[in-house]
Amino acid sequence: MITPNDTPELPLPNENEQKASDAAAQSPTSQEDLEKLAKLKRLADEADANATGRQLGLGLPDEIGDLDNAEDEDPFAPELAGDRENPKESYDLYYAIRRLLMRGLPIGSANKKLRQEIYDEKNLYLRGGVPRPLDGTPVGADSRKGLLLRHRKTFAATQAWADREGSSWDIFWEFYTLNKAEGFR
């Protein structure tokens, strides 16, 4: 007869194994994804190498509030609930994010595809995983009026990217990681 004291203890995964499994969960899986990401990385590197000065001023309205401390607040507070909608604040945050991206991303027609990929990745997250149709028809989901928590996370990520003067690839990967974590990718 086996008693509880006779059961072998299962080894706990060490931190390296845990980090490796977390990285594997966030990494793209298909060959098509890998090729797309490699092409986008190359475009981002070329655009950043040719980029001239960037304007990183914010020009944000005061009514947006202090978003740097949003993570320090109680995550279960009603104002941070994931299903809360505040169309005015979401709208203001959407255009603040857009201004930051427009000021930080490389300009010119040669970089249009790169910018569009970054905008699409951002909007996929803000729309809650609703992808942009390939045929160009209307999406049916407005990224400007999405959930407030997603807008706050996106703004915080974009603001951090602008503060550190990150590359185009950095901000794309940030949005890609947010989408992957939510299961949108």
C-alpha positions in Angstrom: 0.0 0.0 0.0 1.3 3.5 -0.9 1.0 6.2 1.6 1.3 9.9 1.0 4.8 9.9 2.4 5.9 7.3 -0.2 5.0 9.3 -3.3 8.0 10.6 -5.1 8.4 14.4 -5.3 8.2 15.8 -8.8 11.1 18.1 -9.6 10.1 21.7 -9.9 11.2 23.4 -13.2 14.1 25.7 -12.6 14.0 29.4 -13.6 15.8 28.8 -16.9 13.3 26.1 -18.0 10.5 28.4 -17.1 12.0 31.4 -19.0 12.6 29.1 -22.0 9.0 27.9 -22.0 7.7 31.5 -21.6 9.9 32.6 -24.6 8.6 29.7 -26.6 5.0 30.6 -25.9 5.6 34.2 -27.1 7.6 33.3 -30.2 6.0 32.9 -33.6 5.3 29.3 -34.7 4.8 29.1 -38.4 7.4 29.5 -41.1 5.2 32.1 -42.7 5.2 34.1 -39.4 9.0 33.8 -39.2 9.5 35.0 -42.8 7.1 37.9 -42.3 8.9 39.0 -39.1 12.3 38.7 -40.7 11.2 40.8 -43.6 9.7 43.4 -41.3 12.9 43.4 -39.1 15.0 44.1 -42.2 12.6 46.9 -43.3 12.8 48.4 -39.8 16.6 48.3 -39.7 16.9 49.9 -43.1 14.4 52.6 -42.2 16.0 53.4 -38.8 19.5 53.5 -40.5 18.2 56.1 -42.9 16.1 58.1 -40.4 16.9 61.7 -39.8 15.9 63.6 -36.6 12.8 62.7 -34.7 10.4 64.9 -32.8 9.5 63.3 -29.6 7.4 66.0 -27.9 4.1 64.8 -26.8 1.6 67.6 -27.1 -0.9 65.7 -25.0 -4.0 67.4 -23.5 -3.9 67.7 -19.7 -7.2 65.8 -19.3 -5.6 62.4 -20.1 -4.1 62.3 -16.6 -1.2 60.5 -15.0 -0.9 57.2 -16.8 2.6 56.4 -15.5 1.1 55.3 -12.2 -1.7 53.2 -13.7 0.2 50.0 -12.9 0.7 51.0 -9.3 -3.1 51.3 -8.7 -5.4 48.5 -7.6 -5.9 46.3 -10.7 -9.4 45.5 -9.5 -10.4 49.1 -9.2 -13.6 49.9 -11.2 -11.8 52.5 -13.3 -9.2 49.9 -14.5 -11.6 47.1 -15.2 -11.0 45.5 -18.6 -14.6 45.9 -19.7 -14.9 49.6 -18.9 -15.4 51.9 -21.8 -14.8 55.6 -21.8 -15.2 56.8 -25.4 -13.7 60.3 -24.8 -10.6 59.1 -23.0 -10.1 56.2 -25.4 -10.4 58.6 -28.3 -7.8 61.0 -26.7 -5.4 58.2 -26.0 -5.8 56.8 -29.5 -4.7 60.1 -31.1 -1.9 60.5 -28.5 -0.6 57.1 -29.5 -0.9 58.0 -33.1 1.0 61.3 -32.6 3.8 59.5 -30.8 4.1 56.9 -33.6 4.0 59.6 -36.3 6.8 61.5 -34.7 8.9 58.4 -33.9 8.6 56.2 -37.0 10.6 56.8 -40.2 9.0 59.0 -42.8 8.8 58.7 -46.6 7.1 56.5 -49.1 9.9 53.9 -48.9 8.8 53.3 -45.3 5.0 53.3 -45.9 4.7 49.5 -45.7 6.7 49.3 -42.4 4.5 52.0 -40.8 1.3 50.3 -42.0 2.4 47.0 -40.5 3.1 48.7 -37.1 -0.3 50.6 -37.3 -2.1 47.3 -38.1 -0.5 45.5 -35.2 -1.4 48.3 -32.8 -5.0 48.5 -34.2 -5.4 44.7 -33.9 -4.7 45.0 -30.2 -7.0 48.0 -29.7 -9.8 46.3 -31.6 -9.7 43.2 -29.4 -8.2 40.9 -32.0 -10.5 41.9 -34.9 -8.1 41.7 -37.9 -8.2 44.1 -40.9 -9.8 42.4 -43.9 -7.3 41.7 -46.8 -9.8 43.0 -49.4 -9.9 46.5 -47.9 -13.6 46.3 -46.7 -14.5 48.1 -43.5 -13.4 46.4 -40.3 -16.5 46.7 -38.3 -14.6 47.5 -35.1 -13.3 51.0 -34.2 -9.9 51.1 -32.6 -10.5 54.6 -31.3 -13.4 53.4 -29.1 -12.0 50.2 -27.7 -11.6 49.2 -24.1 -9.9 51.8 -21.9 -7.4 49.3 -20.4 -6.1 48.3 -23.8 -5.6 52.0 -24.7 -3.8 52.6 -21.5 -1.4 49.7 -22.0 -0.8 50.7 -25.6 -0.1 54.3 -24.6 2.3 53.2 -21.8 4.2 51.0 -24.3 4.3 53.7 -26.9 5.4 56.3 -24.4 8.2 54.1 -23.1 9.3 53.4 -26.7 9.4 57.2 -27.5 11.2 58.0 -24.3 14.0 55.6 -25.0 14.0 56.5 -28.7 13.5 52.9 -29.7 13.6 51.5 -33.2 10.7 50.7 -35.5 11.3 47.0 -34.8 11.0 47.6 -31.0 7.6 49.1 -31.2 6.3 46.5 -33.7 7.6 43.8 -31.4 6.0 45.4 -28.4 2.6 45.4 -30.1 3.1 41.9 -31.4 3.9 40.7 -27.9 0.7 42.4 -26.5 -1.3 40.6 -29.2 0.3 37.3 -28.5 -0.3 37.6 -24.8 -4.0 38.2 -25.4 -4.3 35.4 -27.9 -4.9 37.6 -30.9 -1.9 36.1 -32.7 
